[in-house]
Amino acid sequence: MIIRRLILTAGSVSLLAACANTNTGVAGMATVPTQWQAALPVAEKNTELRSWWQAQGDATLVELIDAAQAVSPSIAQAWSRIETARAARVASGATLLPSLDAVANVSRAKNQIGVPVASTAQAGLQTSWELDLFGANRATNQAAEADLEGSRAQWHDARISVAAEVAQLYFSVLSCRQVADITWQDARSRAETARLTELSAQAGMTSNSTASLTRSSAAEGNSRAIQQAAQCDRDIKALVAMTARPEQELRQKLDVVSRNAATKNLLPLGISTVPAQVLQQRPDVYAAEKEVSMASAQIGAAEARRYPRLTLSGSIGSMRYRTMGVDSSMDTWSIGPLALTLPIFDGGQAVANIDAAKARYLAASSSYTSKVRQAVREVEEALVNLQSTDARRQDSELAARGYTQALQATTVRYKQGMASLLELEDARRTAFASQSSLISLQLERNNAWIALYKALGGGWDMQPGVNTTPVAPVMSSAASTQFAHDSTAKPNS
C-alpha cells in the first residue's frame, strides 16, 4: 500500500513537472524591424548565395577559398565542438535506457571447519533503469541535442567567415597590384623627367633648383612605389598563411589573374525585403537560439533533480558449486528492488544549480538578442556601403579620366616649355590620387558585397540536407603521425 501511494504521488508530481518544464524557446525575445531602412541594391539578375563564389567565374578565387577552408583552425575547432556535442548527446541519451552489465566470478574457499574445500563459479547479467519520472534525463538530452545543432551551425558560420576573409584578401591583393603598377609608372615618369631636367641643367638651360626639385620628385615616387610593393607582398604572405599554399605557386596564379583582367565587380546578390527571413539564414543567430534552448532545458533538468528518483534493478545468473567431486548448479533471477530516492537535505546544492542554470539562460537570451541586433546592423551597413559606392562610382570615373587627360596635356606643355615643373608635379599627384581612389572605390564596393554575403548567412539553411555536412578537418602528415603515435603509446606505469 505504501509503495502504491509513493508511485501515485510520483506520477502526479511528474505530470506537474512536465507541464512546468516546457521549453520556452526564443519567440518574441528580440525585436526585428519589419523592413530595411537602407535602400536595397537594384539589379536585373541576382545570384543565389549558395553558388555566389562559383558564379563569379574566377577559378582561382574558388580554389583559394576551398584551400583555406580545408586548413582553417577555426573550422577545425568548430568540428571538434561538433564531435564533443555529439558524444554528449549520446551519453545523455543513454541515461534514458536501461543499463546491462555482465558479471562473473570464481572462488575457492573453506567456509567451515570439517567442511571440504569448495569451488564456486558464478556468471550473470545485471540491469538497472532509472524511470526518469520528472524528466531530468530527458531535459539533459534535449539540452545536448540543442548544443549539437548549435555546434553544427557554428561550423557553417566558420566556413562562411573563412570564405569572406579569403575573398577580401584576394581582391585586396589584386587592387594593391593595380595601384603598384600605377605607382611604378609614375616613378618611371618622374625618373625620366629628372634625367631630362638634369641634362638641361648641365647645358645651362635649366636652373639647378629645378633639377634638384625633379630629383626629389623622382626619389619620392620611387619610395612610394617600394612602399606599395611591400604592402602587396604582405597581403600575399597573409593569403599564403590562410591557404597553406606555396608562395611561389600562389604568386604565379595571381600573376595570371592580374594579366588577364583587372579587378572586376562582384555579381549582385538577392536579398529579402523582410529582415526576419534574412535572420533565418544566419547560422550564428541560429546557434545563439539553440544556446537559449539548451539553457532552458538545463533549467528544467536542474528543477527535476529536486524531486525523487525511481530506479528499477534486476538480474539473472547461473551458479556452479563443486565440493568433494560433486557438482551442483543453480539458476537465479530477480526483479527489484524498486528503489525510491527522496532528496531531503543537500546543503542548498539543488537550489544553487537551479540559480546557475537560470543565470546561464539570461546570459544566452542576452547573447541571442545581441546577435539579432548585430545581424541587422551588418546588413544595413553593407547596404549603405553599396549605395555609397554606387553613387560615387560615376563621379570617380569622370574625375580619373579628367585628371589623366590634364596630366597628359600638362606633360606636353612642359616639354614645350609652356608649363612649369610645379604645374607638372601638381597634375601628376592629382592624376595619381584619382586613379588610386578609383581602384580603392572598386575594392570598397567588392568588400561591401562580401560583407553583405556574410551578413546574409552565406547561403546557409537550417533545413537538414541543404548544406554541406560537417566533415573532419584535413590533418597534415606530421600531425597524423604524431596523433597515431600518441594513440598507440603505452601509459606510464
Secondary structure, 3 states (H helix, E strand, C coil): CHHHHHHHHHHHHHHHHHHHCCCCCCCCCCCCCCCCCCCCCCCCCCECHHHHHHHCCCHHHHHHHHHHHHHCHHHHHHHHHHHHHHHHHHHHHHCCCCEEEEEEEEEEECCCCCCCCEEEEEEEEEEEEECCCCCHHHHHHHHHHHHHHHHHHHHHHHHHHHHHHHHHHHHHHHHHHHHHHHHHHHHHHHHHHHHHHHHHHHCCCCCHHHHHHHHHHHHHHHHHHHHHHHHHHHHHHHHHHHHCCCHHHHHHHHHHHHHHCCCCCCCCECCCCCHHHHHCCCHHHHHHHHHHHHHHHHHHHHHHCCCCEEEEEEEEEEEEEEECCEEEEEEEEEEEEEEEECCCCCCCHHHHHHHHHHHHHHHHHHHHHHHHHHHHHHHHHHHHHHHHHHHHHHHHHHHHHHHHHHHHHHHHHHHCCCCCHHHHHHHHHHHHHHHHHHHHHHHHHHHHHHHHHHHCCCCCCCCCCCCCCCCCCCCCHHHHHHHHHHHHCCCCC
